[in-house]
Amino acid sequence: MLQTFSRILNVSPEDSEAMLSLPLTTLLESPELNQVLGSLDTALLKETLPTAGAVLAKKLPPFYDWLQTELGIKNVPDSPDHTTKWVVGFLRNQESLTRLVELHKSIPSKALERSIPRLVSAFDEVEPIAVKEEWEKAIAALCLVLAVAARENQPSAT
């Protein structure tokens, strides 16, 4: 997970770990997270939502199956529509990061952390490379928030 954040968000492993150790409220107000979110090319992301939707429609069902069978996650969406709609809502400023945290609070920290590299890699085959990288960065940034919240809510699980 640290390697994923470091590579995709262009921060050192030490900076990734430092952000992961912050309380959620501190992270949400931090210049580091604001810089990552502010660096997202939201115009490109919005323009390529159909591409992301197609990727998520293809990649999320096997990902959800893996979450259930390998990680024992019980409450998994029954279709990729949930995730796609949420990402679209976030990009259009209709969903908040705190709502994202609320929706995922039941996921154990260890399971969430194991799933992040796999979810981000869903965009590995996307072309052109700029679209691939922007979607990876967007998903990684959202996952960073989830990982911090999970660590904060389940400190004994880290």
Disulfide bonds with the S-S distance in Angstrom:
none
